[in-house]
Amino acid sequence: MEKTMNKETAHNDFGHMVMNSWTYNRMTEEEKDACLASILFAKNQGLLFGTYKQRWQQLDAIYHAFLLGLGYSGPNWREPEPDKVPTF
């Protein structure tokens, strides 16, 4: 049987995932603060709803929009050496 995720932990789990992401590590300190503030805003305003998966998807949309606002352009975004693409 599949493990059921607690929907109340989605915000915290997502925050940990973001802080461990390569995109987050390419941000300035000010951008990192603004990113986490935008995710926290959604929680504090009661904008997250549904199952764990649905909440994760909502947070993912917020993070994606934030990255686009920073000019995110794919795997070479802010890469110190453009020829080196992160491997997953």
Residue pairs with C-beta under 8 A, 6 or more apart in sequence:
4 52
5 13
5 51
5 52
5 53
6 52
7 50
7 51
7 52
7 55
9 52
10 48
10 52
10 55
10 56
10 59
11 39
11 40
11 42
11 43
11 48
11 55
11 59
13 56
14 39
14 55
14 56
14 59
14 60
14 63
15 36
15 39
18 24
18 35
18 36
18 39
18 63
19 36
22 86
23 67
23 72
23 77
24 32
24 35
26 77
26 78
26 79
27 35
27 70
31 70
34 66
35 63
35 66
38 62
38 66
39 59
39 62
39 63
41 47
42 48
42 58
42 59
42 62
47 58
48 55
48 58
48 59
49 55
49 58
50 58
71 77
75 85
75 86
76 82
76 85
79 85
79 86
